[in-house]
Amino acid sequence: MKRCLAVFVAMCLVWTAGTVSASSLAYQPESLSLTIPAGAEQQAFIKVGVEDGSSPTYFLFFMDRLVNANLPAEWLSVSPASAFLFGSSSAASLLTIRVPDGTSTGVYSAYMLSRAMAAHDVAQPGNGIRIDVTVPSQCSGIPVVTLDSLQPLIIWPPDHSMTQVVVTGTVQMPAGCTVAEAGYAIEDEYRMISGIGKIRIDTGGNFTVALPVEAMRHGQDKDGRHYTITVYARNEAGSGSSITRTVVVPHDHSDK
């Protein structure tokens, strides 16, 4: 039987070389959208048939290739992998998608195309089945942001120069979580130096960032000029936390 099948396929390839077919494949469903955690799998039935076929018999490969894909082909398997189509009939197969352990959170997509061959005809593959696999985050919990040092806390003298406040600290993520985003915001009471930026976290969760500030305050500003500094972090599950501290350009430094 296997030898006869191989001969049939080989004859189809020879007979159909260089031909352009009016027949095409039709798929059910046209799209699949699945959420599969890393280390898990899901299954779905698919059906493929030939429209406007010029031959009474076609040999069908359910999964010929993936196109427009960041979905790895090795995640997919079909059973059966092939079938005969007779007349206007369609054939069904069980599609299994298994996401390996350790796969990063994200959306993985592809168009899966089948292939159907007959004597003197190879059906056009059509649009295929669009497959979207969402791998959700398995992270839970909230990151902890700590400021170990904020220097200087008091900016003096108020000589109108630009200086820096150096912020050091740590971001601790719950087990199974990674840092998706970390950054800072600085708000100037005078609305002149305000801004936001990203913070680079090293493998130990530590960070250091130098923020520009102006060593100036208005003479009539009795409580001084305040800069409010916020550091925040967010994990891939969308949970985040922040911590806020203030540095000041005082009006009078005589008692310090």
C-alpha positions as CSV (number, residue, x, y, z in Angstrom):
1,M,0.0,0.0,0.0
2,K,2.8,2.4,0.9
3,R,4.6,1.6,-2.3
4,C,1.4,2.3,-4.4
5,L,0.9,5.6,-2.6
6,A,4.5,6.6,-3.3
7,V,4.0,5.8,-7.0
8,F,0.8,7.8,-7.1
9,V,2.4,10.9,-5.5
10,A,5.4,10.6,-7.8
11,M,3.2,10.4,-10.9
12,C,1.2,13.4,-9.7
13,L,4.4,15.4,-9.3
14,V,5.6,14.5,-12.9
15,W,2.3,15.0,-14.6
16,T,1.5,18.4,-12.9
17,A,5.0,20.0,-13.3
18,G,4.6,23.4,-14.8
19,T,0.8,23.4,-14.8
20,V,-1.5,26.1,-13.4
21,S,-4.7,24.8,-11.8
22,A,-8.1,26.4,-11.6
23,S,-8.9,24.3,-8.6
24,S,-8.2,25.5,-5.1
25,L,-8.3,24.4,-1.5
26,A,-11.0,25.4,1.0
27,Y,-10.5,25.3,4.7
28,Q,-12.7,24.9,7.8
29,P,-12.2,26.8,10.0
30,E,-10.6,29.7,8.2
31,S,-8.9,30.8,11.5
32,L,-8.0,29.5,14.9
33,S,-7.2,31.7,17.9
34,L,-5.9,29.7,20.9
35,T,-4.5,30.6,24.3
36,I,-2.0,27.9,25.4
37,P,0.3,28.2,28.4
38,A,3.9,27.1,28.0
39,G,4.2,23.4,28.5
40,A,0.6,22.7,27.5
41,E,-1.2,21.7,24.3
42,Q,-4.6,22.1,22.6
43,Q,-6.3,20.3,19.7
44,A,-8.7,21.3,17.0
45,F,-10.3,19.5,14.1
46,I,-9.7,21.0,10.6
47,K,-11.3,20.1,7.3
48,V,-9.8,20.7,3.8
49,G,-11.5,20.2,0.5
50,V,-11.0,21.0,-3.2
51,E,-13.1,23.5,-5.0
52,D,-13.6,23.4,-8.8
53,G,-11.5,20.3,-9.0
54,S,-10.8,18.8,-12.4
55,S,-9.9,15.4,-11.2
56,P,-12.1,12.8,-9.4
57,T,-9.3,11.9,-6.9
58,Y,-6.7,14.1,-5.1
59,F,-4.1,13.2,-2.6
60,L,-4.0,15.7,0.3
61,F,-1.2,16.7,2.7
62,F,-2.9,18.5,5.5
63,M,0.2,20.5,6.6
64,D,2.4,21.4,3.6
65,R,4.0,24.6,4.9
66,L,3.6,27.6,7.1
67,V,3.8,31.2,5.7
68,N,4.0,34.6,7.3
69,A,5.0,32.8,10.4
70,N,6.6,33.4,13.7
71,L,4.9,30.3,14.9
72,P,7.4,27.4,14.9
73,A,6.4,24.5,12.7
74,E,7.6,22.0,15.2
75,W,4.8,23.1,17.6
76,L,2.3,21.7,15.1
77,S,1.3,18.1,14.2
78,V,-1.7,16.6,12.3
79,S,-3.2,13.2,12.5
80,P,-3.8,11.8,9.9
81,A,-1.1,13.7,8.0
82,S,-2.6,12.9,4.6
83,A,-5.8,11.6,3.0
84,F,-7.5,10.9,-0.3
85,L,-10.2,13.3,-1.6
86,F,-12.9,11.9,-3.8
87,G,-15.0,14.2,-5.9
88,S,-16.2,17.3,-3.9
89,S,-15.6,15.6,-0.6
90,S,-13.4,17.1,2.2
91,A,-11.2,15.3,4.7
92,A,-10.7,16.0,8.4
93,S,-7.6,15.9,10.6
94,L,-6.8,16.6,14.2
95,L,-4.4,19.5,14.6
96,T,-2.3,19.5,17.8
97,I,-0.4,22.5,18.9
98,R,2.0,22.0,21.8
99,V,3.9,25.0,23.3
100,P,7.2,24.0,24.8
101,D,8.2,24.7,28.4
102,G,10.0,28.0,28.8
103,T,8.4,29.7,25.8
104,S,8.3,33.5,26.2
105,T,5.0,35.3,26.6
106,G,3.6,36.6,23.3
107,V,1.5,35.9,20.2
108,Y,2.7,33.4,17.6
109,S,1.0,33.4,14.2
110,A,1.1,31.6,10.9
111,Y,-1.0,30.6,7.9
112,M,-1.0,26.8,7.5
113,L,-1.3,25.7,3.9
114,S,-2.3,22.2,2.7
115,R,-1.3,20.6,-0.6
116,A,-3.6,18.5,-2.9
117,M,-2.4,16.7,-6.0
118,A,-4.0,14.6,-8.7
119,A,-3.1,13.3,-12.1
120,H,-2.6,16.5,-14.3
121,D,-3.6,18.9,-11.5
122,V,-2.2,20.4,-8.3
123,A,-4.8,22.5,-6.5
124,Q,-4.0,26.1,-5.6
125,P,-3.3,26.2,-1.8
126,G,-5.8,29.1,-1.2
127,N,-5.5,31.3,1.9
128,G,-4.8,28.5,4.4
129,I,-5.9,28.5,8.0
130,R,-4.7,31.5,10.1
131,I,-3.4,30.2,13.5
132,D,-2.9,32.6,16.4
133,V,-1.4,31.2,19.5
134,T,-1.3,33.4,22.6
135,V,1.2,32.2,25.2
136,P,0.1,33.9,28.5
137,S,2.3,35.0,31.3
138,Q,2.5,32.6,34.2
139,C,3.8,35.4,36.4
140,S,1.9,36.4,39.5
141,G,2.7,38.9,42.2
142,I,3.9,42.5,42.3
143,P,7.5,43.7,41.9
144,V,9.1,45.5,44.9
145,V,11.0,48.7,44.1
146,T,13.5,49.9,46.7
147,L,15.6,53.1,46.7
148,D,18.9,52.5,48.5
149,S,20.4,55.9,47.9
150,L,19.3,59.3,46.6
151,Q,22.2,61.7,46.5
152,P,22.2,64.6,47.2
153,L,18.9,65.0,49.0
154,I,19.7,68.7,49.5
155,I,21.0,70.6,46.4
156,W,23.3,73.5,47.5
157,P,24.4,76.1,46.7
158,P,21.7,77.6,44.4
159,D,24.1,78.9,41.9
160,H,22.0,78.2,38.8
161,S,24.3,75.4,37.7
162,M,23.1,72.0,36.3
163,T,23.9,69.1,38.5
164,Q,22.8,65.5,39.0
165,V,20.9,63.5,41.5
166,V,22.2,59.9,41.5
167,V,19.5,57.3,42.3
168,T,20.4,53.7,43.2
169,G,18.1,50.9,44.2
170,T,16.8,47.4,43.4
171,V,13.8,45.8,41.7
172,Q,12.8,42.4,43.1
173,M,10.5,40.3,40.9
174,P,8.4,37.4,42.2
175,A,9.5,34.0,41.1
176,G,8.7,33.3,37.5
177,C,8.5,36.9,36.6
178,T,10.7,39.2,34.5
179,V,11.0,42.9,34.2
180,A,9.0,44.1,31.3
181,E,9.6,47.8,31.9
182,A,11.4,50.0,34.4
183,G,11.8,53.7,34.4
184,Y,11.7,57.0,36.3
185,A,9.8,60.2,36.3
186,I,11.1,63.5,37.7
187,E,8.6,66.4,38.4
188,D,10.0,69.8,38.9
189,E,7.9,72.1,41.1
190,Y,8.8,74.9,38.7
191,R,7.9,72.7,35.6
192,M,11.2,73.4,34.0
193,I,13.2,70.1,34.3
194,S,10.4,67.5,34.4
195,G,10.8,64.3,32.3
196,I,10.6,60.6,32.1
197,G,13.1,57.9,31.0
198,K,14.0,54.2,31.1
199,I,16.1,52.4,33.7
200,R,18.3,49.5,33.0
201,I,18.1,46.7,35.6
202,D,21.1,44.3,35.8
203,T,20.8,40.6,36.4
204,G,20.8,41.1,40.1
205,G,17.9,43.5,40.1
206,N,20.1,46.6,40.7
207,F,20.0,49.9,39.0
208,T,21.7,53.3,39.0
209,V,20.5,56.4,37.2
210,A,21.7,60.0,37.2
211,L,19.0,62.6,36.8
212,P,19.8,66.2,35.8
213,V,18.5,69.0,38.1
214,E,19.0,72.8,38.3
215,A,20.6,74.2,41.5
216,M,18.3,77.2,41.6
217,R,15.2,78.4,43.5
218,H,13.4,81.7,43.5
219,G,14.4,84.1,46.3
220,Q,10.8,84.4,47.5
221,D,10.3,80.6,47.6
222,K,10.5,80.1,51.4
223,D,10.2,76.3,51.4
224,G,12.6,75.8,48.4
225,R,12.3,74.2,45.1
226,H,11.2,70.5,45.2
227,Y,12.0,67.8,42.7
228,T,9.8,64.7,43.0
229,I,11.5,61.5,41.7
230,T,9.5,58.4,41.1
231,V,11.0,55.0,40.1
232,Y,8.6,52.3,38.8
233,A,8.8,48.7,37.5
234,R,6.3,46.4,35.7
235,N,6.4,42.7,35.0
236,E,5.2,40.9,31.9
237,A,1.8,40.2,33.6
238,G,1.2,43.9,33.8
239,S,1.6,44.2,37.6
240,G,3.7,47.1,38.7
241,S,4.8,49.2,41.7
242,S,6.6,52.5,42.3
243,I,8.4,54.5,45.0
244,T,8.7,58.3,45.3
245,R,11.2,60.5,47.0
246,T,11.8,64.2,47.0
247,V,15.0,66.3,46.8
248,V,15.1,70.1,47.4
249,V,17.0,73.2,46.6
250,P,16.3,75.0,50.0
251,H,15.7,78.7,50.5
252,D,18.2,78.8,53.3
253,H,21.0,76.4,54.1
254,S,22.4,78.1,57.1
255,D,21.0,75.6,59.6
256,K,22.3,72.6,57.7
